[in-house]
Amino acid sequence: MNNQVFLIMGIVAAILAPLVAMFIQLCISRQREYLADASGALTTRYPEGLINALNKISRVGSATRVQNTSTSHMFFANPLKKHTISNLFSTHPPIAQRIKRLESMEGHA
């Protein structure tokens, strides 16, 4: 009986471990995006420029017609369609949140 419980727990852990690792990796990637924005704003001492660029990217979008999930990390913003499920697995934070963080830095840069 004990062996069966441990076997089931092992199978569940083997299934959940890669999912948890992927979510941790996505969170780290999003934090790096925020850090890159902050570094750019502090380096140039002009967060408004980055805010304007992010606004333009959000309005215009990607120049490519066909986007692929395997190359989405190479874009400045998430090139994939805006679905809640795709945002969950996105390596990019939403542009609105990036802009909000930069706006809070404007007085401090």
The first five atom37 places (N, CA, C, CB, O) and aatype in JSON, in Angstrom:
{
  "aatype": [12, 2, 2, 5, 19, 13, 10, 9, 12, 7, 9, 19, 0, 0, 9, 10, 0, 14, 10, 19, 0, 12, 13, 9, 5, 10, 4, 9, 15, 1, 5, 1, 6, 18, 10, 0, 3, 0, 15, 7, 0, 10, 16, 16, 1, 18, 14, 6, 7, 10, 9, 2, 0, 10, 2, 11, 9, 15, 1, 19, 7, 15, 0, 16, 1, 19, 5, 2, 16, 15, 16, 15, 8, 12, 13, 13, 0, 2, 14, 10, 11, 11, 8, 16, 9, 15, 2, 10, 13, 15, 16, 8, 14, 14, 9, 0, 5, 1, 9, 11, 1, 10, 6, 15, 12, 6, 7, 8, 0],
  "atom_mask": [
    [1, 1, 1, 1, 1],
    [1, 1, 1, 1, 1],
    [1, 1, 1, 1, 1],
    [1, 1, 1, 1, 1],
    [1, 1, 1, 1, 1],
    [1, 1, 1, 1, 1],
    [1, 1, 1, 1, 1],
    [1, 1, 1, 1, 1],
    [1, 1, 1, 1, 1],
    [1, 1, 1, 0, 1],
    [1, 1, 1, 1, 1],
    [1, 1, 1, 1, 1],
    [1, 1, 1, 1, 1],
    [1, 1, 1, 1, 1],
    [1, 1, 1, 1, 1],
    [1, 1, 1, 1, 1],
    [1, 1, 1, 1, 1],
    [1, 1, 1, 1, 1],
    [1, 1, 1, 1, 1],
    [1, 1, 1, 1, 1],
    [1, 1, 1, 1, 1],
    [1, 1, 1, 1, 1],
    [1, 1, 1, 1, 1],
    [1, 1, 1, 1, 1],
    [1, 1, 1, 1, 1],
    [1, 1, 1, 1, 1],
    [1, 1, 1, 1, 1],
    [1, 1, 1, 1, 1],
    [1, 1, 1, 1, 1],
    [1, 1, 1, 1, 1],
    [1, 1, 1, 1, 1],
    [1, 1, 1, 1, 1],
    [1, 1, 1, 1, 1],
    [1, 1, 1, 1, 1],
    [1, 1, 1, 1, 1],
    [1, 1, 1, 1, 1],
    [1, 1, 1, 1, 1],
    [1, 1, 1, 1, 1],
    [1, 1, 1, 1, 1],
    [1, 1, 1, 0, 1],
    [1, 1, 1, 1, 1],
    [1, 1, 1, 1, 1],
    [1, 1, 1, 1, 1],
    [1, 1, 1, 1, 1],
    [1, 1, 1, 1, 1],
    [1, 1, 1, 1, 1],
    [1, 1, 1, 1, 1],
    [1, 1, 1, 1, 1],
    [1, 1, 1, 0, 1],
    [1, 1, 1, 1, 1],
    [1, 1, 1, 1, 1],
    [1, 1, 1, 1, 1],
    [1, 1, 1, 1, 1],
    [1, 1, 1, 1, 1],
    [1, 1, 1, 1, 1],
    [1, 1, 1, 1, 1],
    [1, 1, 1, 1, 1],
    [1, 1, 1, 1, 1],
    [1, 1, 1, 1, 1],
    [1, 1, 1, 1, 1],
    [1, 1, 1, 0, 1],
    [1, 1, 1, 1, 1],
    [1, 1, 1, 1, 1],
    [1, 1, 1, 1, 1],
    [1, 1, 1, 1, 1],
    [1, 1, 1, 1, 1],
    [1, 1, 1, 1, 1],
    [1, 1, 1, 1, 1],
    [1, 1, 1, 1, 1],
    [1, 1, 1, 1, 1],
    [1, 1, 1, 1, 1],
    [1, 1, 1, 1, 1],
    [1, 1, 1, 1, 1],
    [1, 1, 1, 1, 1],
    [1, 1, 1, 1, 1],
    [1, 1, 1, 1, 1],
    [1, 1, 1, 1, 1],
    [1, 1, 1, 1, 1],
    [1, 1, 1, 1, 1],
    [1, 1, 1, 1, 1],
    [1, 1, 1, 1, 1],
    [1, 1, 1, 1, 1],
    [1, 1, 1, 1, 1],
    [1, 1, 1, 1, 1],
    [1, 1, 1, 1, 1],
    [1, 1, 1, 1, 1],
    [1, 1, 1, 1, 1],
    [1, 1, 1, 1, 1],
    [1, 1, 1, 1, 1],
    [1, 1, 1, 1, 1],
    [1, 1, 1, 1, 1],
    [1, 1, 1, 1, 1],
    [1, 1, 1, 1, 1],
    [1, 1, 1, 1, 1],
    [1, 1, 1, 1, 1],
    [1, 1, 1, 1, 1],
    [1, 1, 1, 1, 1],
    [1, 1, 1, 1, 1],
    [1, 1, 1, 1, 1],
    [1, 1, 1, 1, 1],
    [1, 1, 1, 1, 1],
    [1, 1, 1, 1, 1],
    [1, 1, 1, 1, 1],
    [1, 1, 1, 1, 1],
    [1, 1, 1, 1, 1],
    [1, 1, 1, 1, 1],
    [1, 1, 1, 0, 1],
    [1, 1, 1, 1, 1],
    [1, 1, 1, 1, 1]
  ],
  "atom_positions": [
    [[0.82, -1.19, 0.0], [0.0, 0.0, 0.0], [0.86, 1.26, 0.0], [-0.93, 0.0, 1.2], [0.62, 2.18, -0.78]],
    [[1.88, 1.3, 0.88], [2.78, 2.44, 0.94], [3.53, 2.65, -0.37], [3.77, 2.28, 2.07], [3.73, 3.78, -0.8]],
    [[3.93, 1.56, -1.01], [4.65, 1.66, -2.27], [3.78, 2.27, -3.35], [5.14, 0.28, -2.71], [4.28, 3.03, -4.19]],
    [[2.5, 1.97, -3.36], [1.6, 2.52, -4.37], [1.44, 4.04, -4.18], [0.23, 1.83, -4.3], [1.38, 4.79, -5.16]],
    [[1.36, 4.47, -2.95], [1.22, 5.9, -2.67], [2.47, 6.64, -3.15], [0.99, 6.14, -1.15], [2.37, 7.69, -3.78]],
    [[3.64, 6.09, -2.84], [4.88, 6.73, -3.28], [5.03, 6.71, -4.8], [6.08, 6.04, -2.63], [5.57, 7.64, -5.39]],
    [[4.55, 5.65, -5.43], [4.59, 5.57, -6.88], [3.7, 6.65, -7.51], [4.14, 4.17, -7.35], [4.11, 7.32, -8.46]],
    [[2.51, 6.81, -6.99], [1.59, 7.84, -7.5], [2.16, 9.23, -7.26], [0.2, 7.71, -6.83], [2.1, 10.09, -8.14]],
    [[2.71, 9.46, -6.07], [3.32, 10.76, -5.77], [4.51, 11.02, -6.7], [3.77, 10.81, -4.29], [4.71, 12.16, -7.13]],
    [[5.28, 10.02, -7.0], [6.41, 10.16, -7.91], [5.98, 10.51, -9.32], [0.0, 0.0, 0.0], [6.6, 11.34, -9.98]],
    [[4.92, 9.88, -9.79], [4.39, 10.17, -11.12], [3.86, 11.6, -11.18], [3.29, 9.17, -11.5], [4.12, 12.32, -12.15]],
    [[3.12, 12.01, -10.16], [2.59, 13.38, -10.12], [3.74, 14.39, -10.09], [1.66, 13.58, -8.89], [3.7, 15.41, -10.78]],
    [[4.76, 14.11, -9.3], [5.92, 15.01, -9.22], [6.65, 15.06, -10.55], [6.88, 14.55, -8.1], [7.12, 16.13, -10.95]],
    [[6.77, 13.95, -11.25], [7.45, 13.91, -12.54], [6.68, 14.71, -13.58], [7.63, 12.46, -13.01], [7.28, 15.28, -14.49]],
    [[5.37, 14.76, -13.46], [4.55, 15.54, -14.4], [4.6, 17.02, -14.05], [3.09, 15.03, -14.38], [4.7, 17.86, -14.95]],
    [[4.52, 17.36, -12.78], [4.45, 18.76, -12.36], [5.8, 19.48, -12.35], [3.85, 18.85, -11.0], [5.84, 20.69, -12.55]],
    [[6.88, 18.77, -12.12], [8.2, 19.41, -12.01], [8.58, 20.21, -13.26], [9.25, 18.35, -11.75], [9.04, 21.34, -13.11]],
    [[8.42, 19.68, -14.47], [8.78, 20.5, -15.65], [7.89, 21.74, -15.8], [8.68, 19.65, -16.92], [8.35, 22.78, -16.27]],
    [[6.63, 21.63, -15.42], [5.73, 22.79, -15.5], [6.14, 23.88, -14.53], [4.28, 22.36, -15.22], [6.16, 25.06, -14.88]],
    [[6.47, 23.49, -13.32], [6.92, 24.45, -12.31], [8.23, 25.09, -12.76], [7.1, 23.77, -10.93], [8.42, 26.3, -12.61]],
    [[9.14, 24.3, -13.31], [10.42, 24.84, -13.79], [10.2, 25.83, -14.93], [11.34, 23.7, -14.26], [10.88, 26.85, -15.01]],
    [[9.26, 25.55, -15.81], [8.97, 26.45, -16.92], [8.39, 27.77, -16.41], [7.99, 25.79, -17.91], [8.78, 28.83, -16.89]],
    [[7.49, 27.72, -15.45], [6.92, 28.94, -14.89], [7.99, 29.78, -14.19], [5.8, 28.6, -13.9], [7.97, 31.01, -14.28]],
    [[8.91, 29.15, -13.51], [10.0, 29.88, -12.85], [10.87, 30.55, -13.91], [10.86, 28.93, -11.97], [11.26, 31.71, -13.75]],
    [[11.17, 29.84, -14.99], [11.98, 30.4, -16.08], [11.27, 31.6, -16.71], [12.26, 29.33, -17.14], [11.92, 32.6, -17.02]],
    [[9.95, 31.52, -16.91], [9.2, 32.62, -17.49], [9.19, 33.83, -16.57], [7.77, 32.19, -17.8], [9.3, 34.97, -17.02]],
    [[9.07, 33.59, -15.28], [9.09, 34.7, -14.32], [10.45, 35.4, -14.33], [8.78, 34.19, -12.9], [10.51, 36.63, -14.28]],
    [[11.51, 34.63, -14.39], [12.85, 35.22, -14.44], [13.02, 36.03, -15.72], [13.93, 34.11, -14.36], [13.59, 37.12, -15.69]],
    [[12.53, 35.51, -16.82], [12.63, 36.22, -18.09], [11.88, 37.54, -18.05], [12.11, 35.36, -19.23], [12.37, 38.55, -18.55]],
    [[10.69, 37.55, -17.45], [9.92, 38.79, -17.32], [10.65, 39.79, -16.44], [8.53, 38.51, -16.75], [10.66, 40.99, -16.74]],
    [[11.25, 39.32, -15.36], [12.0, 40.23, -14.48], [13.2, 40.82, -15.21], [12.46, 39.49, -13.21], [13.57, 41.97, -14.98]],
    [[13.82, 40.04, -16.08], [14.95, 40.56, -16.86], [14.48, 41.63, -17.83], [15.65, 39.42, -17.62], [15.22, 42.59, -18.09]],
    [[13.29, 41.5, -18.37], [12.74, 42.54, -19.25], [12.56, 43.84, -18.47], [11.38, 42.09, -19.86], [12.93, 44.91, -18.95]],
    [[12.0, 43.75, -17.27], [11.84, 44.94, -16.43], [13.2, 45.56, -16.1], [11.09, 44.6, -15.13], [13.37, 46.78, -16.13]],
    [[14.18, 44.7, -15.79], [15.53, 45.18, -15.47], [16.17, 45.85, -16.68], [16.41, 44.02, -14.98], [16.85, 46.87, -16.54]],
    [[15.97, 45.29, -17.87], [16.51, 45.9, -19.08], [15.88, 47.27, -19.32], [16.27, 44.98, -20.3], [16.58, 48.21, -19.7]],
    [[14.59, 47.39, -19.1], [13.92, 48.69, -19.24], [14.5, 49.69, -18.24], [12.41, 48.54, -19.03], [14.81, 50.82, -18.61]],
    [[14.63, 49.28, -17.0], [15.16, 50.17, -15.97], [16.6, 50.58, -16.28], [15.09, 49.5, -14.59], [16.96, 51.74, -16.12]],
    [[17.41, 49.63, -16.73], [18.8, 49.93, -17.06], [18.87, 50.92, -18.22], [19.57, 48.65, -17.42], [19.68, 51.86, -18.19]],
    [[18.04, 50.73, -19.23], [18.01, 51.65, -20.36], [17.58, 53.04, -19.95], [0.0, 0.0, 0.0], [18.15, 54.03, -20.4]],
    [[16.58, 53.11, -19.08], [16.11, 54.42, -18.61], [17.16, 55.11, -17.76], [14.8, 54.27, -17.82], [17.34, 56.33, -17.87]],
    [[17.84, 54.37, -16.91], [18.88, 54.98, -16.07], [20.12, 55.36, -16.87], [19.27, 54.01, -14.95], [20.75, 56.38, -16.58]],
    [[20.46, 54.56, -17.87], [21.63, 54.86, -18.69], [21.43, 56.12, -19.52], [21.95, 53.67, -19.6], [22.31, 56.98, -19.6]],
    [[20.25, 56.23, -20.14], [19.99, 57.39, -21.0], [19.47, 58.59, -20.2], [18.99, 57.03, -22.08], [19.49, 59.72, -20.69]],
    [[19.01, 58.33, -18.99], [18.39, 59.36, -18.15], [17.21, 60.01, -18.86], [19.42, 60.43, -17.75], [16.9, 61.19, -18.66]],
    [[16.56, 59.2, -19.7], [15.43, 59.7, -20.47], [14.39, 58.59, -20.6], [15.89, 60.19, -21.88], [14.22, 58.02, -21.68]],
    [[13.68, 58.28, -19.51], [12.69, 57.2, -19.57], [11.54, 57.52, -20.53], [12.14, 56.93, -18.19], [10.89, 56.61, -21.03]],
    [[11.29, 58.81, -20.78], [10.22, 59.17, -21.72], [10.47, 58.59, -23.1], [10.08, 60.67, -21.8], [9.53, 58.19, -23.79]],
    [[11.73, 58.57, -23.51], [12.07, 58.01, -24.82], [11.7, 56.54, -24.92], [0.0, 0.0, 0.0], [11.14, 56.1, -25.92]],
    [[12.02, 55.79, -23.88], [11.67, 54.36, -23.86], [10.16, 54.17, -23.77], [12.37, 53.66, -22.68], [9.61, 53.26, -24.38]],
    [[9.5, 55.02, -23.0], [8.04, 54.95, -22.91], [7.42, 55.2, -24.28], [7.49, 55.97, -21.88], [6.51, 54.47, -24.7]],
    [[7.91, 56.22, -24.99], [7.4, 56.51, -26.33], [7.65, 55.34, -27.29], [8.04, 57.78, -26.88], [6.79, 55.0, -28.1]],
    [[8.84, 54.74, -27.19], [9.15, 53.6, -28.05], [8.23, 52.42, -27.76], [10.62, 53.18, -27.87], [7.74, 51.76, -28.68]],
    [[7.99, 52.14, -26.48], [7.09, 51.04, -26.12], [5.66, 51.33, -26.58], [7.12, 50.79, -24.6], [4.96, 50.42, -27.02]],
    [[5.23, 52.58, -26.47], [3.89, 52.94, -26.97], [3.8, 52.71, -28.47], [3.57, 54.41, -26.64], [2.79, 52.21, -28.96]],
    [[4.84, 53.07, -29.19], [4.84, 52.87, -30.64], [4.82, 51.39, -30.98], [6.06, 53.55, -31.28], [4.09, 50.97, -31.88]],
    [[5.62, 50.61, -30.28], [5.63, 49.16, -30.51], [4.25, 48.56, -30.24], [6.7, 48.48, -29.62], [3.8, 47.68, -30.96]],
    [[3.58, 49.04, -29.2], [2.26, 48.48, -28.88], [1.23, 48.87, -29.93], [1.8, 48.96, -27.5], [0.3, 48.1, -30.2]],
    [[1.38, 50.05, -30.53], [0.43, 50.48, -31.57], [0.7, 49.79, -32.9], [0.49, 52.0, -31.75], [-0.22, 49.3, -33.55]],
    [[1.96, 49.76, -33.3], [2.32, 49.26, -34.62], [2.4, 47.74, -34.61], [3.65, 49.85, -35.07], [1.93, 47.08, -35.55]],
    [[2.98, 47.17, -33.57], [3.1, 45.72, -33.47], [4.31, 45.21, -34.23], [0.0, 0.0, 0.0], [5.25, 45.95, -34.5]],
    [[4.28, 43.94, -34.56], [5.38, 43.27, -35.22], [5.31, 43.48, -36.73], [5.39, 41.78, -34.89], [4.22, 43.54, -37.3]],
    [[6.47, 43.59, -37.35], [6.51, 43.76, -38.8], [6.28, 42.45, -39.53], [7.85, 44.35, -39.22], [5.94, 42.45, -40.71]],
    [[6.47, 41.33, -38.85], [6.28, 40.05, -39.49], [4.83, 39.62, -39.41], [7.18, 38.98, -38.86], [4.14, 39.92, -38.44]],
    [[4.38, 38.93, -40.43], [2.99, 38.46, -40.48], [2.81, 37.16, -39.7], [2.56, 38.26, -41.93], [1.77, 36.95, -39.06]],
    [[3.8, 36.3, -39.74], [3.7, 35.0, -39.08], [4.67, 34.99, -37.9], [4.01, 33.82, -40.07], [5.88, 35.14, -38.08]],
    [[4.12, 34.81, -36.72], [4.96, 34.74, -35.53], [5.03, 33.31, -35.03], [4.43, 35.68, -34.43], [4.12, 32.51, -35.23]],
    [[6.12, 33.01, -34.4], [6.35, 31.67, -33.91], [6.72, 31.76, -32.43], [7.47, 30.97, -34.73], [7.47, 32.64, -32.03]],
    [[6.21, 30.86, -31.64], [6.5, 30.89, -30.2], [7.98, 30.66, -29.92], [5.67, 29.84, -29.48], [8.49, 31.15, -28.91]],
    [[8.67, 29.94, -30.79], [10.09, 29.66, -30.53], [10.98, 30.87, -30.75], [10.55, 28.53, -31.42], [12.11, 30.89, -30.27]],
    [[10.49, 31.9, -31.45], [11.29, 33.11, -31.67], [10.71, 34.32, -30.95], [11.38, 33.4, -33.16], [11.23, 35.43, -31.12]],
    [[9.68, 34.15, -30.17], [9.02, 35.3, -29.53], [9.94, 36.01, -28.54], [7.77, 34.84, -28.82], [9.76, 37.2, -28.29]],
    [[10.9, 35.3, -27.96], [11.8, 35.93, -26.99], [12.76, 36.93, -27.64], [12.59, 34.87, -26.26], [13.41, 37.7, -26.94]],
    [[12.87, 36.92, -28.97], [13.77, 37.83, -29.66], [13.14, 39.2, -29.94], [14.21, 37.21, -30.96], [13.83, 40.12, -30.38]],
    [[11.86, 39.35, -29.68], [11.16, 40.6, -29.95], [11.21, 41.5, -28.72], [9.71, 40.33, -30.37], [11.43, 41.04, -27.6]],
    [[10.99, 42.81, -28.93], [10.94, 43.76, -27.83], [9.65, 43.62, -27.04], [11.08, 45.19, -28.35], [9.61, 43.89, -25.84]],
    [[8.6, 43.19, -27.71], [7.3, 42.97, -27.08], [6.77, 41.63, -27.56], [6.28, 44.13, -27.41], [7.25, 41.09, -28.56]],
    [[5.81, 41.1, -26.86], [5.25, 39.82, -27.23], [4.59, 39.91, -28.6], [4.24, 39.34, -26.17], [3.61, 40.64, -28.75]],
    [[5.11, 39.19, -29.62], [4.55, 39.29, -30.96], [3.31, 38.43, -31.16], [5.59, 38.92, -31.97], [2.63, 38.55, -32.18]],
    [[3.01, 37.58, -30.21], [1.89, 36.66, -30.37], [0.58, 37.35, -30.04], [2.07, 35.42, -29.48], [0.56, 38.41, -29.41]],
    [[-0.49, 36.76, -30.47], [-1.81, 37.34, -30.22], [-2.06, 37.47, -28.73], [-2.91, 36.5, -30.87], [-1.51, 36.72, -27.93]],
    [[-2.88, 38.43, -28.36], [-3.12, 38.75, -26.96], [-4.23, 37.88, -26.37], [-3.48, 40.23, -26.81], [-5.37, 38.32, -26.24]],
    [[-3.9, 36.67, -26.03], [-4.83, 35.78, -25.34], [-4.34, 35.6, -23.91], [-4.96, 34.4, -26.08], [-3.14, 35.68, -23.65]],
    [[-5.26, 35.36, -23.01], [-4.85, 35.19, -21.62], [-3.96, 33.97, -21.45], [-6.07, 35.08, -20.73], [-3.04, 33.99, -20.62]],
    [[-4.21, 32.92, -22.21], [-3.37, 31.72, -22.09], [-1.97, 32.01, -22.63], [-4.0, 30.53, -22.86], [-0.99, 31.6, -22.01]],
    [[-1.86, 32.71, -23.77], [-0.52, 32.99, -24.3], [0.23, 33.97, -23.39], [-0.62, 33.57, -25.72], [1.45, 33.89, -23.3]],
    [[-0.49, 34.88, -22.71], [0.17, 35.78, -21.76], [0.72, 35.01, -20.57], [-0.8, 36.86, -21.27], [1.74, 35.4, -20.0]],
    [[0.06, 33.93, -20.21], [0.53, 33.12, -19.1], [1.88, 32.5, -19.41], [-0.5, 32.03, -18.77], [2.73, 32.36, -18.53]],
    [[2.09, 32.13, -20.67], [3.34, 31.49, -21.07], [4.28, 32.45, -21.78], [3.05, 30.31, -21.97], [5.24, 32.01, -22.42]],
    [[4.03, 33.73, -21.69], [4.83, 34.72, -22.39], [6.12, 35.04, -21.62], [4.02, 35.99, -22.6], [6.14, 35.09, -20.39]],
    [[7.19, 35.26, -22.39], [8.45, 35.67, -21.77], [8.5, 37.17, -21.6], [9.63, 35.2, -22.6], [9.37, 37.68, -20.89]],
    [[7.58, 37.9, -22.22], [7.53, 39.35, -22.13], [6.39, 39.79, -21.23], [7.37, 39.97, -23.52], [5.28, 39.26, -21.33]],
    [[6.65, 40.74, -20.34], [5.54, 41.3, -19.57], [4.7, 42.19, -20.48], [6.06, 42.09, -18.33], [5.2, 42.68, -21.49]],
    [[3.45, 42.41, -20.14], [2.62, 43.3, -20.96], [3.24, 44.7, -21.05], [1.19, 43.39, -20.37], [3.8, 45.2, -20.07]],
    [[3.13, 45.31, -22.21], [3.73, 46.62, -22.43], [3.16, 47.65, -21.46], [3.51, 47.08, -23.88], [3.89, 48.52, -20.99]],
    [[1.88, 47.55, -21.16], [1.27, 48.51, -20.24], [1.96, 48.47, -18.87], [-0.24, 48.22, -20.08], [2.17, 49.52, -18.26]],
    [[2.31, 47.29, -18.41], [3.0, 47.18, -17.12], [4.43, 47.71, -17.21], [3.02, 45.72, -16.65], [4.93, 48.32, -16.27]],
    [[5.08, 47.49, -18.35], [6.44, 48.01, -18.53], [6.41, 49.54, -18.53], [7.06, 47.48, -19.85], [7.26, 50.18, -17.92]],
    [[5.43, 50.11, -19.21], [5.3, 51.56, -19.26], [5.0, 52.12, -17.88], [4.19, 51.97, -20.25], [5.55, 53.15, -17.48]],
    [[4.12, 51.44, -17.15], [3.77, 51.9, -15.8], [5.0, 51.93, -14.89], [2.68, 50.98, -15.18], [5.17, 52.88, -14.12]],
    [[5.84, 50.93, -14.98], [7.07, 50.91, -14.16], [8.02, 52.03, -14.58], [7.77, 49.55, -14.27], [8.67, 52.65, -13.73]],
    [[8.12, 52.27, -15.88], [9.0, 53.35, -16.34], [8.46, 54.71, -15.92], [9.15, 53.3, -17.87], [9.24, 55.59, -15.56]],
    [[7.16, 54.88, -15.95], [6.57, 56.15, -15.52], [6.84, 56.39, -14.04], [5.06, 56.15, -15.8], [7.02, 57.54, -13.62]],
    [[6.87, 55.34, -13.26], [7.17, 55.52, -11.84], [8.64, 55.87, -11.62], [6.82, 54.25, -11.05], [9.0, 56.4, -10.57]],
    [[9.5, 55.59, -12.61], [10.92, 55.93, -12.52], [11.21, 57.33, -13.0], [11.73, 54.95, -13.32], [12.28, 57.87, -12.69]],
    [[10.3, 57.95, -13.73], [10.58, 59.23, -14.39], [11.14, 60.28, -13.44], [9.33, 59.76, -15.04], [12.07, 61.0, -13.8]],
    [[10.6, 60.38, -12.26], [11.1, 61.37, -11.31], [12.42, 61.0, -10.68], [0.0, 0.0, 0.0], [13.11, 61.85, -10.12]],
    [[12.78, 59.71, -10.75], [13.98, 59.22, -10.07], [15.18, 59.08, -10.99], [13.69, 57.91, -9.42], [16.3, 58.93, -10.51]],
    [[14.96, 59.12, -12.29], [16.07, 58.88, -13.23], [16.95, 60.1, -13.38], [15.54, 58.48, -14.58], [17.92, 60.07, -14.13]]
  ]
}
